[in-house]
Amino acid sequence: MNYQVDEKGYYGRFGGAYIPEILHKCVEDLQNNYLGVLESDDFKREFHRLLSDYAGRPSPLYYAQRMSERYGCRLYLKREDLNHTGAHKINNTIGQILVAKRLGKTRVIAETGAGQHGVATATVCALMDMPCVVYMGKTDVERQQPNVKKMQMLGATVVPVTSGNMTLKDATNEAIRDWCCHPADTFYIIGSTVGPHPYPDMVARLQSVISEEIKWQIAEKEGRDYPDYLMACVGGGSNAAGTIYHYLDDERVKIVLSEAGGEGVLSGRSAATIQLGREGIIHGSRTLVMQNEDGQIEEPYSISAGLDYPGIGPIHANLATTKRATVLAVNDDEALDAAYELTRLEGIIPALESAHALGALKKMSFKPDDVVVLTVSGRGDKDMEAYLKNISL
Ligand SMILES: *Cc1c(COP(=O)(O)O)cnc(C)c1O
């Protein structure tokens, strides 16, 4: 079984590039050039220098003693929360801006929901002195003011989008519209393993630094270079793709992914795309999509803004369909409990997204010798309001 992208841009039935005619040339250019760039010595040198000196990599692999005792296994946390800008997203934006420069692009656009990807993009645009426009639903602009202010301070233009429900999917449509108007000079930095081919593969490769590090870190600590379980949360799928990348074909390693159950998978307020989605096209690729009978995209819901997406990357649609990965839905209340538990047992306040990965621990049964690596995708600073509102201290 091969879980990597095929030459046409598919993972099994999922993926491809469903884009307007006007973008064909620039997407084809990217398809033809991204591997050459990513594999060039010059790119690798600059990417790894920035990952280490700017983003703070390698991120630690931390043996969580008290959590291990609680769950009866050997639990390690991959600490992406310690990266510059507070999550794994910086790995991807550093990589994509270096690709953009090498393809001669002079302007960057991005979409953002909660603002985390917008901040990571505005950060690298400041670093590289590139003009940056970030599309964000007006509803999100209003509820994510600190991130809007950060993007502006970093020099980005934030455009509030007023179509549709004024959230992420509408911001994405607007970014694609901008791209159609400026295909020659503009690079679209997509924030997850979503979008038309080659984005899912490009983003997975950029995030694969996570599993590259896990390999040598776990070898140092456990004397073998693979764990029994890898666990991560899935919104679009980028931190999960990075966590599992170098283990996809290693069947000794079980993969457990958490999606956002919201108020319950069948409650009508959920973002559990793998359970609720049907095949369709979103954001330029064929994947599982939450949609109604008429194929209209349904508004997802999760307490966690980063998991509140009606689609899922084609990589994960394929891993779930082929049963390479087990996908568990973790509800809002379970994620809140898990965040609180990690905070009290280990002194780490995780992002709400990462708390969904932690929430899956309770649904597992481990053997005492099982080595489990769970990615803490981001830190909880941005989620303090939700924590304070929902957890009685
Ligand atoms: C954006 C985000 C996610 C979800 O995105 P993926 O592409 O699925 O990784 C998860 N965790 C954090 C902290 C995020 O900011």
The ligand as an SDF file (V2000), in Angstrom:
LIG
                    3D

 15 15  0  0  0  0  0  0  0  0999 V2000
   -4.4570   25.4150   12.8240 C   0  0  0  0  0  0  0  0  0  0  0  0
   -4.2100   24.5120   13.9520 C   0  0  0  0  0  0  0  0  0  0  0  0
   -4.5730   23.1480   13.9140 C   0  0  0  0  0  0  0  0  0  0  0  0
   -5.3250   22.5300   12.7840 C   0  0  0  0  0  0  0  0  0  0  0  0
   -4.6730   22.5040   11.5640 O   0  0  0  0  0  0  0  0  0  0  0  0
   -4.0380   21.2000   10.9410 P   0  0  0  0  0  0  0  0  0  0  0  0
   -3.6880   21.6080    9.5580 O   0  0  0  0  0  0  0  0  0  0  0  0
   -5.0610   20.1120   10.9680 O   0  0  0  0  0  0  0  0  0  0  0  0
   -2.8490   20.8380   11.7400 O   0  0  0  0  0  0  0  0  0  0  0  0
   -4.2390   22.3530   14.9960 C   0  0  0  0  0  0  0  0  0  0  0  0
   -3.6190   22.8640   16.0780 N   0  0  0  0  0  0  0  0  0  0  0  0
   -3.2620   24.1630   16.1590 C   0  0  0  0  0  0  0  0  0  0  0  0
   -2.5820   24.6490   17.3930 C   0  0  0  0  0  0  0  0  0  0  0  0
   -3.5560   25.0350   15.1080 C   0  0  0  0  0  0  0  0  0  0  0  0
   -3.2120   26.3220   15.2160 O   0  0  0  0  0  0  0  0  0  0  0  0
  1  2  1  0
  2  3  1  0
  2 14  2  0
  3  4  1  0
  3 10  2  0
  4  5  1  0
  5  6  1  0
  6  7  2  0
  6  8  1  0
  6  9  1  0
 10 11  1  0
 11 12  2  0
 12 13  1  0
 12 14  1  0
 14 15  1  0
M  END
$$$$
